[in-house]
């Protein structure tokens, strides 16, 4: 299972829709076993492939100002723009998520290197 935790947008106006999603990879005991980043297209492809094989979503999202996560479903991708479709418009930015980690005193830093 994967948990989308932050969105990283590009500064250039022509690339605004090409954003990357930061995520936690979790095992069956809901323990974090990895952290990664992937493009929006790769996440959608992963979700569709898993849904086709199993009939369910393997992605969840932790939106801003929420206390529980929600599943990312196929129907979330049927909309007009970035803030209407999926949950990515409601994800914290990388900087906002880092501020949360700092508040938790986790001594973990996440940042884009490329």
C-alpha positions as CSV (number, residue, x, y, z in Angstrom):
1,X,0.0,0.0,0.0
2,X,1.1,3.6,-0.7
3,X,0.2,6.8,1.1
4,X,0.5,10.1,-0.8
5,X,1.8,12.6,1.6
6,X,3.0,15.7,-0.3
7,X,3.0,17.3,-3.7
8,X,6.0,19.0,-5.4
9,X,5.1,21.4,-8.2
10,X,7.4,22.9,-10.8
11,X,7.8,26.6,-10.8
12,X,7.7,27.1,-14.5
13,X,4.1,28.0,-15.6
14,X,4.2,25.5,-18.6
15,X,5.0,22.6,-16.2
16,X,2.4,23.4,-13.5
17,X,0.5,20.2,-14.3
18,X,3.7,18.1,-14.2
19,X,3.9,17.6,-10.5
20,X,5.5,14.9,-8.4
21,X,3.8,13.0,-5.5
22,X,5.8,12.1,-2.5
23,X,4.6,8.9,-0.8
24,X,5.2,6.4,2.0
25,X,5.3,2.7,1.1
26,X,3.6,0.6,3.8
27,X,3.6,-3.1,4.5
28,X,0.5,-5.2,5.5
29,X,1.0,-4.2,9.2
30,X,0.8,-0.5,8.1
31,X,4.5,0.0,9.0
32,X,6.5,2.4,6.8
33,X,9.0,0.5,4.8
34,X,10.0,3.2,2.3
35,X,9.6,6.7,1.1
36,X,9.6,7.7,-2.5
37,X,8.6,10.2,-5.2
38,X,6.9,9.6,-8.5
39,X,5.2,11.5,-11.3
40,X,1.5,12.0,-11.4
41,X,1.4,9.8,-14.5
42,X,3.2,7.0,-12.8
43,X,0.9,7.1,-9.8
44,X,-2.1,7.0,-12.0
45,X,-0.7,4.1,-14.0
46,X,0.2,2.2,-10.8
47,X,-3.3,2.8,-9.4
48,X,-5.0,1.6,-12.6
49,X,-2.8,-1.5,-12.9
50,X,-3.5,-2.5,-9.3
51,X,-7.2,-1.8,-9.6
52,X,-7.4,-4.0,-12.8
53,X,-5.7,-6.9,-11.0
54,X,-7.4,-6.7,-7.6
55,X,-10.5,-4.5,-8.0
56,X,-9.4,-2.1,-5.3
57,X,-7.1,0.9,-4.7
58,X,-3.6,0.4,-3.3
59,X,-3.3,4.2,-2.7
60,X,-4.4,6.4,0.2
61,X,-3.9,10.1,0.7
62,X,-3.4,12.3,3.7
63,X,-4.9,15.7,2.8
64,X,-4.3,19.0,4.4
65,X,-6.2,19.7,7.6
66,X,-7.5,16.1,7.8
67,X,-6.9,13.7,10.7
68,X,-7.5,10.5,8.8
69,X,-6.4,9.3,5.3
70,X,-8.8,8.5,2.4
71,X,-8.5,6.1,-0.5
72,X,-7.5,7.4,-3.9
73,X,-10.1,5.9,-6.3
74,X,-10.3,5.6,-10.1
75,X,-13.2,8.0,-10.2
76,X,-11.1,10.7,-8.6
77,X,-9.4,11.2,-12.0
78,X,-12.6,12.3,-13.8
79,X,-12.6,16.1,-13.5
80,X,-11.7,19.3,-15.1
81,X,-8.5,20.6,-13.4
82,X,-5.7,19.8,-10.9
83,X,-7.6,21.1,-7.9
84,X,-10.8,19.2,-8.8
85,X,-9.4,15.8,-9.7
86,X,-7.7,13.4,-7.4
87,X,-6.7,14.6,-4.0
88,X,-3.4,16.2,-5.2
89,X,-4.7,19.7,-5.0
90,X,-5.4,19.0,-1.3
91,X,-1.9,17.6,-0.5
92,X,0.5,19.6,1.5
93,X,3.5,20.9,-0.4
94,X,6.9,19.4,0.4
95,X,7.8,22.4,2.6
96,X,4.5,22.1,4.5
97,X,5.1,18.4,5.1
98,X,8.6,19.1,6.3
99,X,7.2,21.6,8.8
100,X,5.0,18.8,10.1
101,X,8.0,16.5,10.5
102,X,9.9,19.3,12.3
103,X,7.0,19.8,14.7
104,X,7.0,16.1,15.4
105,X,10.7,16.3,16.2
106,X,11.4,13.4,13.9
107,X,14.8,14.5,12.7
108,X,14.0,13.5,9.2
109,X,14.4,15.8,6.3
110,X,12.8,15.3,2.9
111,X,13.7,17.5,-0.1
112,X,14.0,17.3,-3.8
113,X,17.5,16.8,-5.0
114,X,16.9,17.0,-8.8
